[in-house]
Amino acid sequence: MRKLVNVVEVENEGLIALLGERITLFCMNYFYTGVLAGVNDDCILLTNPAIVYETNPPTQPTWKDAQKLPNQVYVMKHAIEAFGVVK
């Protein structure tokens, strides 16, 4: 049986709410971490970015192997599986 569901869109929620925060993006191939500096319809901008190649247990406060990138990086939104303030 199908149910009708009301979807309520909340303004300034999701990625927009995290502007200026250090976030982690869990993407199809890599994890990225950095300061969320911009969001548009297609991509997001991370400043002070790093690629996370190896994690620690969730109880550890840092990544085991996060390698800094030399410049800001854009990540396509369609590649993001999950995001948040993680580390």
Summary of the structure (lengths in Angstrom):
residues: 87
radius of gyration: 14.8
end to end distance: 41.1
largest distance: 52.6
contacts: 190
relative contact order: 0.27
helix: 7%
strand: 46%
